[in-house]
Amino acid sequence: MFREMRRKNQALSSEECMQVLNRATTGVLAVSGDDDYPYAVPLSYVYRNNRIYFHGAKTGHKLDAIVRNEKVSFCVIDQDQIVQEEYTTYFRSVIAFGRARILGEEDKRRALEILTARYSPDIEETERSQAIDKGLKDVCMIELEIEYMSGKESIKLVKQKNNS
């Protein structure tokens, strides 16, 4: 169902893909938007147990598209270093495909707890919990359950890794 990568020697392992998702803080969600135009939106997220969680307003283009078609993709760029003298970039990225769903109240709270812990680790849990309580009714949480994921890095990064 999902295409295999052409340059398999540049593929990241599943573990490396998970490391990228855990390391990065911003990704781009792609959905089937209005009039079948692709709609891609950058957003903050958290990765946990083969799922990606992100938040947003309770209305808007992103939610309308997910309600219409739950199939989405999500891309994270972990490294993008321009190397002028080689006319290339040293890149590493991951793309995940899956189905997105809007979370109900109980699941929404758990996802927000994970998200706030990731982005505000130095703030006490009780303070984070109070912030969640305050904003819970105004926020929408979405869960992307990953069905397929692949990652790729430049051939130069592959060679550097193999030489270490």
KOLTORBA-212135 format. One record per atom (N, C-alpha, C, CB): residue number from 1; residue in three letters; atom name; x, y, z. Coordinates in steps of 0.02 Angstrom, whole numbers, plus 50000, padded with zeros to 5 digits. Glycine has a CB too. Example, Ala and Ser with C-alpha at 12.3 -4.5 7.8 and 13.67 -1.06 7.14 Angstrom:
pos, code, site, px, py, pz
1, Ala, N, 50660, 49716, 50390
1, Ala, CA, 50615, 49775, 50390
1, Ala, C, 50660, 49835, 50390
1, Ala, CB, 50565, 49776, 50452
2, Ser, N, 50642, 49888, 50354
2, Ser, CA, 50684, 49947, 50357
2, Ser, C, 50645, 50002, 50394
2, Ser, CB, 50704, 49970, 50286
% end
This chain:
pos, code, site, px, py, pz
1, Met, N, 50041, 49941, 50000
1, Met, CA, 50000, 50000, 50000
1, Met, C, 50044, 50063, 50000
1, Met, CB, 49953, 50000, 50060
2, Phe, N, 50097, 50065, 50040
2, Phe, CA, 50141, 50122, 50042
2, Phe, C, 50203, 50107, 50000
2, Phe, CB, 50161, 50140, 50115
3, Arg, N, 50228, 50156, 49965
3, Arg, CA, 50286, 50146, 49921
3, Arg, C, 50349, 50134, 49962
3, Arg, CB, 50294, 50207, 49875
4, Glu, N, 50390, 50090, 49935
4, Glu, CA, 50455, 50079, 49966
4, Glu, C, 50503, 50134, 49943
4, Glu, CB, 50483, 50009, 49948
5, Met, N, 50550, 50149, 49985
5, Met, CA, 50600, 50199, 49969
5, Met, C, 50646, 50173, 49914
5, Met, CB, 50641, 50219, 50032
6, Arg, N, 50661, 50215, 49865
6, Arg, CA, 50705, 50194, 49811
6, Arg, C, 50777, 50184, 49835
6, Arg, CB, 50704, 50246, 49755
7, Arg, N, 50801, 50232, 49873
7, Arg, CA, 50871, 50228, 49896
7, Arg, C, 50874, 50198, 49966
7, Arg, CB, 50904, 50299, 49895
8, Lys, N, 50867, 50133, 49968
8, Lys, CA, 50863, 50097, 50031
8, Lys, C, 50925, 50106, 50074
8, Lys, CB, 50850, 50024, 50019
9, Asn, N, 50982, 50117, 50043
9, Asn, CA, 51044, 50126, 50081
9, Asn, C, 51044, 50191, 50122
9, Asn, CB, 51104, 50126, 50034
10, Gln, N, 50996, 50236, 50108
10, Gln, CA, 50991, 50298, 50145
10, Gln, C, 50934, 50297, 50196
10, Gln, CB, 50982, 50356, 50096
11, Ala, N, 50901, 50240, 50201
11, Ala, CA, 50843, 50235, 50245
11, Ala, C, 50865, 50234, 50318
11, Ala, CB, 50803, 50171, 50229
12, Leu, N, 50825, 50267, 50360
12, Leu, CA, 50835, 50264, 50432
12, Leu, C, 50799, 50202, 50459
12, Leu, CB, 50809, 50329, 50467
13, Ser, N, 50826, 50173, 50511
13, Ser, CA, 50792, 50117, 50544
13, Ser, C, 50730, 50143, 50581
13, Ser, CB, 50841, 50081, 50594
14, Ser, N, 50687, 50098, 50602
14, Ser, CA, 50628, 50118, 50641
14, Ser, C, 50649, 50155, 50704
14, Ser, CB, 50586, 50057, 50660
15, Glu, N, 50701, 50130, 50737
15, Glu, CA, 50725, 50163, 50798
15, Glu, C, 50751, 50233, 50784
15, Glu, CB, 50780, 50121, 50831
16, Glu, N, 50787, 50242, 50729
16, Glu, CA, 50812, 50308, 50711
16, Glu, C, 50754, 50355, 50695
16, Glu, CB, 50861, 50304, 50651
17, Cys, N, 50702, 50329, 50662
17, Cys, CA, 50643, 50370, 50647
17, Cys, C, 50610, 50394, 50712
17, Cys, CB, 50592, 50330, 50604
18, Met, N, 50604, 50349, 50760
18, Met, CA, 50574, 50367, 50824
18, Met, C, 50617, 50419, 50860
18, Met, CB, 50564, 50305, 50868
19, Gln, N, 50683, 50412, 50856
19, Gln, CA, 50727, 50461, 50887
19, Gln, C, 50718, 50530, 50856
19, Gln, CB, 50801, 50439, 50879
20, Val, N, 50710, 50533, 50790
20, Val, CA, 50698, 50596, 50757
20, Val, C, 50633, 50627, 50781
20, Val, CB, 50697, 50587, 50680
21, Leu, N, 50580, 50586, 50784
21, Leu, CA, 50515, 50611, 50806
21, Leu, C, 50518, 50635, 50879
21, Leu, CB, 50462, 50558, 50799
22, Asn, N, 50557, 50602, 50920
22, Asn, CA, 50564, 50623, 50990
22, Asn, C, 50608, 50685, 50997
22, Asn, CB, 50592, 50566, 51031
23, Arg, N, 50654, 50695, 50951
23, Arg, CA, 50701, 50750, 50956
23, Arg, C, 50672, 50816, 50929
23, Arg, CB, 50766, 50733, 50918
24, Ala, N, 50636, 50812, 50874
24, Ala, CA, 50610, 50872, 50842
24, Ala, C, 50550, 50901, 50880
24, Ala, CB, 50589, 50857, 50769
25, Thr, N, 50536, 50963, 50868
25, Thr, CA, 50480, 50995, 50902
25, Thr, C, 50427, 51022, 50854
25, Thr, CB, 50505, 51052, 50945
26, Thr, N, 50443, 51024, 50789
26, Thr, CA, 50396, 51050, 50740
26, Thr, C, 50393, 51003, 50680
26, Thr, CB, 50416, 51121, 50717
27, Gly, N, 50334, 50992, 50655
27, Gly, CA, 50324, 50952, 50595
27, Gly, C, 50272, 50985, 50552
27, Gly, CB, 50304, 50880, 50613
28, Val, N, 50261, 50956, 50493
28, Val, CA, 50211, 50982, 50446
28, Val, C, 50159, 50927, 50434
28, Val, CB, 50244, 51005, 50379
29, Leu, N, 50097, 50943, 50451
29, Leu, CA, 50040, 50899, 50440
29, Leu, C, 50011, 50914, 50372
29, Leu, CB, 49986, 50907, 50496
30, Ala, N, 50002, 50862, 50332
30, Ala, CA, 49972, 50870, 50265
30, Ala, C, 49905, 50833, 50264
30, Ala, CB, 50019, 50843, 50210
31, Val, N, 49854, 50869, 50241
31, Val, CA, 49786, 50841, 50237
31, Val, C, 49759, 50856, 50168
31, Val, CB, 49740, 50871, 50293
32, Ser, N, 49703, 50824, 50153
32, Ser, CA, 49668, 50839, 50091
32, Ser, C, 49621, 50897, 50105
32, Ser, CB, 49628, 50776, 50064
33, Gly, N, 49639, 50956, 50081
33, Gly, CA, 49603, 51017, 50098
33, Gly, C, 49543, 51031, 50054
33, Gly, CB, 49649, 51074, 50096
34, Asp, N, 49522, 51093, 50055
34, Asp, CA, 49464, 51115, 50017
34, Asp, C, 49475, 51103, 49942
34, Asp, CB, 49450, 51189, 50030
35, Asp, N, 49422, 51082, 49908
35, Asp, CA, 49423, 51069, 49836
35, Asp, C, 49481, 51023, 49816
35, Asp, CB, 49430, 51135, 49798
36, Asp, N, 49499, 50976, 49861
36, Asp, CA, 49552, 50926, 49850
36, Asp, C, 49621, 50956, 49841
36, Asp, CB, 49535, 50886, 49789
37, Tyr, N, 49631, 51020, 49860
37, Tyr, CA, 49698, 51047, 49862
37, Tyr, C, 49733, 51022, 49924
37, Tyr, CB, 49697, 51125, 49859
38, Pro, N, 49796, 51002, 49918
38, Pro, CA, 49832, 50983, 49979
38, Pro, C, 49838, 51043, 50025
38, Pro, CB, 49903, 50955, 49961
39, Tyr, N, 49834, 51030, 50090
39, Tyr, CA, 49842, 51082, 50140
39, Tyr, C, 49894, 51056, 50189
39, Tyr, CB, 49774, 51101, 50176
40, Ala, N, 49949, 51092, 50195
40, Ala, CA, 50003, 51072, 50240
40, Ala, C, 50014, 51128, 50290
40, Ala, CB, 50068, 51055, 50201
41, Val, N, 50015, 51109, 50354
41, Val, CA, 50020, 51160, 50406
41, Val, C, 50074, 51140, 50457
41, Val, CB, 49951, 51170, 50441
42, Pro, N, 50121, 51185, 50472
42, Pro, CA, 50171, 51170, 50523
42, Pro, C, 50140, 51174, 50592
42, Pro, CB, 50231, 51219, 50517
43, Leu, N, 50162, 51130, 50636
43, Leu, CA, 50135, 51131, 50704
43, Leu, C, 50182, 51096, 50753
43, Leu, CB, 50067, 51097, 50706
44, Ser, N, 50173, 51113, 50816
44, Ser, CA, 50209, 51080, 50871
44, Ser, C, 50173, 51015, 50885
44, Ser, CB, 50212, 51125, 50935
45, Tyr, N, 50210, 50966, 50909
45, Tyr, CA, 50181, 50899, 50920
45, Tyr, C, 50220, 50863, 50974
45, Tyr, CB, 50181, 50858, 50855
46, Val, N, 50193, 50806, 50992
46, Val, CA, 50230, 50760, 51035
46, Val, C, 50218, 50690, 51008
46, Val, CB, 50208, 50766, 51110
47, Tyr, N, 50271, 50649, 51009
47, Tyr, CA, 50267, 50580, 50986
47, Tyr, C, 50267, 50533, 51046
47, Tyr, CB, 50327, 50563, 50938
48, Arg, N, 50222, 50485, 51046
48, Arg, CA, 50219, 50436, 51100
48, Arg, C, 50185, 50373, 51075
48, Arg, CB, 50180, 50466, 51161
49, Asn, N, 50218, 50315, 51084
49, Asn, CA, 50188, 50250, 51069
49, Asn, C, 50155, 50246, 51000
49, Asn, CB, 50137, 50233, 51122
50, Asn, N, 50193, 50262, 50949
50, Asn, CA, 50170, 50257, 50880
50, Asn, C, 50113, 50305, 50863
50, Asn, CB, 50150, 50187, 50865
51, Arg, N, 50107, 50357, 50902
51, Arg, CA, 50056, 50408, 50891
51, Arg, C, 50087, 50477, 50896
51, Arg, CB, 49998, 50400, 50942
52, Ile, N, 50060, 50523, 50857
52, Ile, CA, 50081, 50593, 50859
52, Ile, C, 50020, 50632, 50883
52, Ile, CB, 50107, 50617, 50789
53, Tyr, N, 50032, 50675, 50932
53, Tyr, CA, 49978, 50717, 50960
53, Tyr, C, 49994, 50790, 50945
53, Tyr, CB, 49970, 50705, 51036
54, Phe, N, 49943, 50827, 50926
54, Phe, CA, 49950, 50899, 50917
54, Phe, C, 49884, 50932, 50934
54, Phe, CB, 49971, 50916, 50845
55, His, N, 49889, 50997, 50946
55, His, CA, 49829, 51034, 50967
55, His, C, 49814, 51091, 50920
55, His, CB, 49839, 51061, 51039
56, Gly, N, 49756, 51119, 50929
56, Gly, CA, 49737, 51176, 50888
56, Gly, C, 49669, 51203, 50910
56, Gly, CB, 49736, 51158, 50814
57, Ala, N, 49644, 51249, 50871
57, Ala, CA, 49578, 51277, 50884
57, Ala, C, 49524, 51224, 50869
57, Ala, CB, 49566, 51341, 50842
58, Lys, N, 49464, 51236, 50895
58, Lys, CA, 49410, 51189, 50886
58, Lys, C, 49376, 51194, 50817
58, Lys, CB, 49358, 51199, 50939
59, Thr, N, 49395, 51244, 50778
59, Thr, CA, 49369, 51251, 50711
59, Thr, C, 49425, 51272, 50665
59, Thr, CB, 49311, 51301, 50708
60, Gly, N, 49417, 51259, 50601
60, Gly, CA, 49467, 51282, 50553
60, Gly, C, 49478, 51232, 50497
60, Gly, CB, 49531, 51296, 50587
61, His, N, 49521, 51252, 50451
61, His, CA, 49536, 51214, 50391
61, His, C, 49562, 51144, 50407
61, His, CB, 49587, 51251, 50348
62, Lys, N, 49609, 51140, 50454
62, Lys, CA, 49640, 51077, 50472
62, Lys, C, 49588, 51027, 50497
62, Lys, CB, 49694, 51088, 50526
63, Leu, N, 49545, 51049, 50543
63, Leu, CA, 49494, 51004, 50571
63, Leu, C, 49442, 50985, 50519
63, Leu, CB, 49459, 51037, 50630
64, Asp, N, 49421, 51032, 50478
64, Asp, CA, 49373, 51016, 50425
64, Asp, C, 49400, 50962, 50379
64, Asp, CB, 49355, 51079, 50385
65, Ala, N, 49464, 50968, 50362
65, Ala, CA, 49495, 50919, 50317
65, Ala, C, 49500, 50850, 50350
65, Ala, CB, 49565, 50944, 50297
66, Ile, N, 49517, 50848, 50414
66, Ile, CA, 49523, 50784, 50450
66, Ile, C, 49455, 50750, 50456
66, Ile, CB, 49554, 50794, 50520
67, Val, N, 49404, 50789, 50469
67, Val, CA, 49337, 50761, 50473
67, Val, C, 49316, 50732, 50406
67, Val, CB, 49286, 50816, 50496
68, Arg, N, 49334, 50766, 50352
68, Arg, CA, 49318, 50742, 50285
68, Arg, C, 49358, 50680, 50265
68, Arg, CB, 49330, 50797, 50234
69, Asn, N, 49422, 50679, 50283
69, Asn, CA, 49466, 50624, 50263
69, Asn, C, 49519, 50615, 50318
69, Asn, CB, 49499, 50638, 50193
70, Glu, N, 49514, 50561, 50354
70, Glu, CA, 49559, 50550, 50411
70, Glu, C, 49631, 50531, 50390
70, Glu, CB, 49532, 50495, 50454
71, Lys, N, 49642, 50515, 50328
71, Lys, CA, 49709, 50496, 50305
71, Lys, C, 49752, 50558, 50297
71, Lys, CB, 49705, 50457, 50238
72, Val, N, 49810, 50558, 50331
72, Val, CA, 49854, 50616, 50332
72, Val, C, 49927, 50592, 50328
72, Val, CB, 49843, 50658, 50396
73, Ser, N, 49971, 50640, 50317
73, Ser, CA, 50042, 50626, 50324
73, Ser, C, 50073, 50681, 50367
73, Ser, CB, 50077, 50621, 50254
74, Phe, N, 50130, 50665, 50395
74, Phe, CA, 50164, 50711, 50441
74, Phe, C, 50238, 50706, 50429
74, Phe, CB, 50146, 50696, 50516
75, Cys, N, 50271, 50762, 50417
75, Cys, CA, 50342, 50763, 50400
75, Cys, C, 50381, 50804, 50450
75, Cys, CB, 50352, 50790, 50329
76, Val, N, 50439, 50777, 50470
76, Val, CA, 50484, 50812, 50516
76, Val, C, 50553, 50815, 50484
76, Val, CB, 50486, 50776, 50586
77, Ile, N, 50583, 50874, 50484
77, Ile, CA, 50651, 50882, 50460
77, Ile, C, 50696, 50888, 50521
77, Ile, CB, 50659, 50944, 50413
78, Asp, N, 50741, 50840, 50528
78, Asp, CA, 50785, 50837, 50586
78, Asp, C, 50850, 50876, 50573
78, Asp, CB, 50801, 50765, 50603
79, Gln, N, 50872, 50875, 50511
79, Gln, CA, 50934, 50910, 50494
79, Gln, C, 50929, 50933, 50422
79, Gln, CB, 50997, 50863, 50504
80, Asp, N, 50954, 50993, 50409
80, Asp, CA, 50955, 51021, 50342
80, Asp, C, 51013, 51070, 50338
80, Asp, CB, 50888, 51057, 50325
81, Gln, N, 51072, 51042, 50327
81, Gln, CA, 51133, 51082, 50326
81, Gln, C, 51156, 51092, 50254
81, Gln, CB, 51189, 51048, 50368
82, Ile, N, 51157, 51153, 50231
82, Ile, CA, 51179, 51168, 50163
82, Ile, C, 51255, 51163, 50161
82, Ile, CB, 51155, 51238, 50140
83, Val, N, 51281, 51127, 50111
83, Val, CA, 51353, 51120, 50101
83, Val, C, 51367, 51148, 50032
83, Val, CB, 51378, 51045, 50108
84, Gln, N, 51382, 51213, 50029
84, Gln, CA, 51388, 51249, 49966
84, Gln, C, 51440, 51218, 49919
84, Gln, CB, 51406, 51320, 49979
85, Glu, N, 51498, 51203, 49947
85, Glu, CA, 51552, 51179, 49903
85, Glu, C, 51538, 51110, 49873
85, Glu, CB, 51617, 51176, 49943
86, Glu, N, 51490, 51075, 49901
86, Glu, CA, 51470, 51010, 49873
86, Glu, C, 51404, 51013, 49834
86, Glu, CB, 51464, 50958, 49929
87, Tyr, N, 51374, 51073, 49833
87, Tyr, CA, 51310, 51084, 49798
87, Tyr, C, 51257, 51035, 49822
87, Tyr, CB, 51319, 51076, 49722
88, Thr, N, 51252, 51029, 49888
88, Thr, CA, 51205, 50982, 49917
88, Thr, C, 51185, 51003, 49987
88, Thr, CB, 51236, 50911, 49918
89, Thr, N, 51143, 50963, 50017
89, Thr, CA, 51126, 50972, 50088
89, Thr, C, 51137, 50905, 50123
89, Thr, CB, 51053, 50996, 50097
90, Tyr, N, 51156, 50910, 50186
90, Tyr, CA, 51159, 50851, 50229
90, Tyr, C, 51093, 50852, 50267
90, Tyr, CB, 51223, 50852, 50279
91, Phe, N, 51048, 50809, 50248
91, Phe, CA, 50981, 50810, 50275
91, Phe, C, 50963, 50745, 50311
91, Phe, CB, 50930, 50823, 50219
92, Arg, N, 50913, 50749, 50354
92, Arg, CA, 50883, 50690, 50386
92, Arg, C, 50811, 50709, 50399
92, Arg, CB, 50921, 50670, 50454
93, Ser, N, 50765, 50665, 50378
93, Ser, CA, 50694, 50680, 50388
93, Ser, C, 50655, 50615, 50396
93, Ser, CB, 50667, 50720, 50328
94, Val, N, 50595, 50624, 50423
94, Val, CA, 50549, 50568, 50433
94, Val, C, 50480, 50589, 50408
94, Val, CB, 50546, 50547, 50510
95, Ile, N, 50446, 50542, 50376
95, Ile, CA, 50377, 50554, 50357
95, Ile, C, 50335, 50496, 50382
95, Ile, CB, 50371, 50561, 50279
96, Ala, N, 50279, 50513, 50412
96, Ala, CA, 50233, 50463, 50439
96, Ala, C, 50165, 50470, 50404
96, Ala, CB, 50224, 50472, 50517
97, Phe, N, 50135, 50414, 50391
97, Phe, CA, 50068, 50412, 50362
97, Phe, C, 50022, 50378, 50412
97, Phe, CB, 50067, 50375, 50293
98, Gly, N, 49962, 50403, 50417
98, Gly, CA, 49915, 50371, 50463
98, Gly, C, 49847, 50403, 50460
98, Gly, CB, 49941, 50373, 50533
99, Arg, N, 49809, 50388, 50512
99, Arg, CA, 49740, 50414, 50517
99, Arg, C, 49735, 50458, 50579
99, Arg, CB, 49689, 50355, 50521
100, Ala, N, 49705, 50516, 50568
100, Ala, CA, 49698, 50565, 50622
100, Ala, C, 49627, 50563, 50649
100, Ala, CB, 49716, 50636, 50597
101, Arg, N, 49622, 50575, 50714
101, Arg, CA, 49555, 50579, 50744
101, Arg, C, 49556, 50633, 50798
101, Arg, CB, 49533, 50511, 50774
102, Ile, N, 49499, 50665, 50805
102, Ile, CA, 49490, 50715, 50857
102, Ile, C, 49476, 50678, 50922
102, Ile, CB, 49433, 50766, 50839
103, Leu, N, 49512, 50695, 50975
103, Leu, CA, 49505, 50660, 51038
103, Leu, C, 49446, 50685, 51079
103, Leu, CB, 49569, 50666, 51078
104, Gly, N, 49414, 50639, 51114
104, Gly, CA, 49362, 50656, 51162
104, Gly, C, 49393, 50686, 51225
104, Gly, CB, 49320, 50595, 51180
105, Glu, N, 49351, 50708, 51271
105, Glu, CA, 49374, 50746, 51329
105, Glu, C, 49426, 50709, 51372
105, Glu, CB, 49315, 50764, 51373
106, Glu, N, 49414, 50645, 51387
106, Glu, CA, 49460, 50608, 51430
106, Glu, C, 49528, 50598, 51396
106, Glu, CB, 49430, 50540, 51450
107, Asp, N, 49526, 50576, 51333
107, Asp, CA, 49588, 50566, 51295
107, Asp, C, 49623, 50632, 51282
107, Asp, CB, 49573, 50530, 51229
108, Lys, N, 49584, 50685, 51272
108, Lys, CA, 49612, 50751, 51260
108, Lys, C, 49654, 50774, 51319
108, Lys, CB, 49556, 50802, 51246
109, Arg, N, 49630, 50763, 51379
109, Arg, CA, 49667, 50783, 51439
109, Arg, C, 49733, 50745, 51444
109, Arg, CB, 49624, 50771, 51501
110, Arg, N, 49731, 50680, 51433
110, Arg, CA, 49792, 50640, 51436
110, Arg, C, 49843, 50663, 51384
110, Arg, CB, 49777, 50565, 51425
111, Ala, N, 49819, 50678, 51323
111, Ala, CA, 49864, 50701, 51271
111, Ala, C, 49894, 50770, 51288
111, Ala, CB, 49827, 50705, 51204
112, Leu, N, 49853, 50813, 51317
112, Leu, CA, 49878, 50879, 51339
112, Leu, C, 49930, 50872, 51394
112, Leu, CB, 49820, 50923, 51363
113, Glu, N, 49922, 50824, 51438
113, Glu, CA, 49971, 50812, 51491
113, Glu, C, 50038, 50792, 51460
113, Glu, CB, 49946, 50758, 51540
114, Ile, N, 50036, 50750, 51410
114, Ile, CA, 50098, 50729, 51376
114, Ile, C, 50130, 50788, 51340
114, Ile, CB, 50083, 50672, 51325
115, Leu, N, 50088, 50827, 51306
115, Leu, CA, 50113, 50885, 51268
115, Leu, C, 50144, 50938, 51314
115, Leu, CB, 50056, 50916, 51227
116, Thr, N, 50109, 50954, 51369
116, Thr, CA, 50135, 51006, 51414
116, Thr, C, 50199, 50982, 51449
116, Thr, CB, 50082, 51026, 51465
117, Ala, N, 50202, 50918, 51465
117, Ala, CA, 50263, 50891, 51497
117, Ala, C, 50322, 50897, 51449
117, Ala, CB, 50252, 50818, 51518
118, Arg, N, 50310, 50887, 51385
118, Arg, CA, 50364, 50891, 51335
118, Arg, C, 50388, 50963, 51326
118, Arg, CB, 50339, 50864, 51268
119, Tyr, N, 50342, 51010, 51322
119, Tyr, CA, 50361, 51079, 51306
119, Tyr, C, 50373, 51123, 51367
119, Tyr, CB, 50308, 51110, 51264
120, Ser, N, 50352, 51100, 51426
120, Ser, CA, 50362, 51139, 51487
120, Ser, C, 50387, 51093, 51543
120, Ser, CB, 50297, 51174, 51508
121, Pro, N, 50443, 51058, 51532
121, Pro, CA, 50466, 51009, 51582
121, Pro, C, 50488, 51040, 51648
121, Pro, CB, 50522, 50970, 51554
122, Asp, N, 50507, 51104, 51647
122, Asp, CA, 50531, 51137, 51708
122, Asp, C, 50475, 51165, 51751
122, Asp, CB, 50579, 51192, 51690
123, Ile, N, 50414, 51162, 51726
123, Ile, CA, 50357, 51187, 51764
123, Ile, C, 50326, 51129, 51803
123, Ile, CB, 50304, 51220, 51717
124, Glu, N, 50311, 51142, 51865
124, Glu, CA, 50282, 51089, 51909
124, Glu, C, 50219, 51059, 51878
124, Glu, CB, 50266, 51119, 51979
125, Glu, N, 50210, 50995, 51890
125, Glu, CA, 50153, 50959, 51862
125, Glu, C, 50087, 50990, 51884
125, Glu, CB, 50155, 50885, 51884
126, Thr, N, 50082, 51012, 51946
126, Thr, CA, 50020, 51043, 51970
126, Thr, C, 50004, 51107, 51932
126, Thr, CB, 50023, 51057, 52045
127, Glu, N, 50056, 51146, 51918
127, Glu, CA, 50045, 51208, 51880
127, Glu, C, 50025, 51192, 51808
127, Glu, CB, 50109, 51251, 51880
128, Arg, N, 50057, 51141, 51778
128, Arg, CA, 50037, 51120, 51710
128, Arg, C, 49964, 51097, 51710
128, Arg, CB, 50084, 51064, 51684
129, Ser, N, 49946, 51059, 51761
129, Ser, CA, 49878, 51033, 51766
129, Ser, C, 49827, 51090, 51772
129, Ser, CB, 49871, 50987, 51827
130, Gln, N, 49844, 51142, 51809
130, Gln, CA, 49800, 51200, 51815
130, Gln, C, 49792, 51235, 51747
130, Gln, CB, 49826, 51250, 51867
131, Ala, N, 49846, 51240, 51710
131, Ala, CA, 49843, 51271, 51644
131, Ala, C, 49800, 51230, 51597
131, Ala, CB, 49914, 51279, 51614
132, Ile, N, 49805, 51164, 51602
132, Ile, CA, 49762, 51120, 51561
132, Ile, C, 49689, 51130, 51580
132, Ile, CB, 49782, 51045, 51571
133, Asp, N, 49675, 51131, 51645
133, Asp, CA, 49606, 51143, 51668
133, Asp, C, 49578, 51207, 51639
133, Asp, CB, 49603, 51145, 51745
134, Lys, N, 49618, 51259, 51639
134, Lys, CA, 49596, 51325, 51616
134, Lys, C, 49580, 51326, 51542
134, Lys, CB, 49649, 51377, 51632
135, Gly, N, 49620, 51291, 51502
135, Gly, CA, 49612, 51294, 51429
135, Gly, C, 49578, 51235, 51397
135, Gly, CB, 49678, 51303, 51398
136, Leu, N, 49560, 51185, 51436
136, Leu, CA, 49535, 51121, 51409
136, Leu, C, 49475, 51129, 51363
136, Leu, CB, 49516, 51076, 51466
137, Lys, N, 49428, 51171, 51382
137, Lys, CA, 49367, 51177, 51343
137, Lys, C, 49378, 51213, 51276
137, Lys, CB, 49313, 51213, 51383
138, Asp, N, 49432, 51252, 51271
138, Asp, CA, 49444, 51292, 51211
138, Asp, C, 49491, 51261, 51161
138, Asp, CB, 49470, 51358, 51231
139, Val, N, 49519, 51203, 51178
139, Val, CA, 49570, 51173, 51135
139, Val, C, 49545, 51107, 51105
139, Val, CB, 49635, 51162, 51174
140, Cys, N, 49571, 51092, 51047
140, Cys, CA, 49557, 51028, 51015
140, Cys, C, 49622, 50989, 51012
140, Cys, CB, 49526, 51037, 50943
141, Met, N, 49620, 50925, 51029
141, Met, CA, 49679, 50882, 51024
141, Met, C, 49666, 50830, 50971
141, Met, CB, 49697, 50849, 51093
142, Ile, N, 49717, 50817, 50931
142, Ile, CA, 49711, 50768, 50877
142, Ile, C, 49766, 50717, 50887
142, Ile, CB, 49716, 50802, 50808
143, Glu, N, 49747, 50654, 50874
143, Glu, CA, 49793, 50598, 50877
143, Glu, C, 49801, 50570, 50807
143, Glu, CB, 49768, 50542, 50927
144, Leu, N, 49864, 50563, 50787
144, Leu, CA, 49880, 50531, 50723
144, Leu, C, 49909, 50463, 50740
144, Leu, CB, 49930, 50575, 50680
145, Glu, N, 49873, 50411, 50722
145, Glu, CA, 49899, 50343, 50733
145, Glu, C, 49938, 50323, 50670
145, Glu, CB, 49841, 50291, 50747
146, Ile, N, 50002, 50311, 50680
146, Ile, CA, 50047, 50297, 50624
146, Ile, C, 50035, 50227, 50596
146, Ile, CB, 50121, 50306, 50645
147, Glu, N, 50025, 50223, 50531
147, Glu, CA, 50018, 50160, 50496
147, Glu, C, 50082, 50141, 50459
147, Glu, CB, 49960, 50163, 50447
148, Tyr, N, 50119, 50191, 50438
148, Tyr, CA, 50181, 50179, 50401
148, Tyr, C, 50227, 50239, 50412
148, Tyr, CB, 50168, 50168, 50324
149, Met, N, 50291, 50225, 50421
149, Met, CA, 50338, 50278, 50434
149, Met, C, 50404, 50261, 50400
149, Met, CB, 50348, 50290, 50510
150, Ser, N, 50435, 50311, 50371
150, Ser, CA, 50502, 50301, 50343
150, Ser, C, 50543, 50363, 50355
150, Ser, CB, 50498, 50285, 50267
151, Gly, N, 50608, 50353, 50355
151, Gly, CA, 50654, 50408, 50364
151, Gly, C, 50712, 50400, 50316
151, Gly, CB, 50680, 50411, 50436
152, Lys, N, 50742, 50456, 50301
152, Lys, CA, 50797, 50455, 50252
152, Lys, C, 50848, 50508, 50272
152, Lys, CB, 50771, 50468, 50180
153, Glu, N, 50911, 50494, 50257
153, Glu, CA, 50964, 50543, 50268
153, Glu, C, 51009, 50544, 50207
153, Glu, CB, 51004, 50527, 50332
154, Ser, N, 51045, 50599, 50200
154, Ser, CA, 51090, 50607, 50143
154, Ser, C, 51143, 50553, 50144
154, Ser, CB, 51122, 50677, 50143
155, Ile, N, 51168, 50538, 50085
155, Ile, CA, 51220, 50487, 50078
155, Ile, C, 51283, 50505, 50118
155, Ile, CB, 51238, 50476, 50004
156, Lys, N, 51298, 50570, 50123
156, Lys, CA, 51356, 50591, 50163
156, Lys, C, 51347, 50575, 50237
156, Lys, CB, 51368, 50667, 50154
157, Leu, N, 51286, 50583, 50263
157, Leu, CA, 51274, 50566, 50333
157, Leu, C, 51277, 50490, 50344
157, Leu, CB, 51205, 50592, 50356
158, Val, N, 51255, 50452, 50294
158, Val, CA, 51260, 50379, 50298
158, Val, C, 51334, 50360, 50302
158, Val, CB, 51226, 50345, 50236
159, Lys, N, 51375, 50389, 50259
159, Lys, CA, 51447, 50373, 50258
159, Lys, C, 51480, 50394, 50324
159, Lys, CB, 51482, 50408, 50198
160, Gln, N, 51462, 50453, 50351
160, Gln, CA, 51489, 50475, 50415
160, Gln, C, 51472, 50426, 50470
160, Gln, CB, 51464, 50545, 50433
161, Lys, N, 51410, 50402, 50469
161, Lys, CA, 51386, 50355, 50520
161, Lys, C, 51424, 50288, 50515
161, Lys, CB, 51310, 50343, 50514
162, Asn, N, 51434, 50266, 50453
162, Asn, CA, 51468, 50202, 50442
162, Asn, C, 51542, 50206, 50459
162, Asn, CB, 51460, 50180, 50370
163, Asn, N, 51572, 50265, 50456
163, Asn, CA, 51643, 50273, 50472
163, Asn, C, 51656, 50284, 50545
163, Asn, CB, 51671, 50330, 50432
164, Ser, N, 51603, 50293, 50586
164, Ser, CA, 51616, 50305, 50657
164, Ser, C, 51621, 50242, 50697
164, Ser, CB, 51562, 50348, 50686
% end
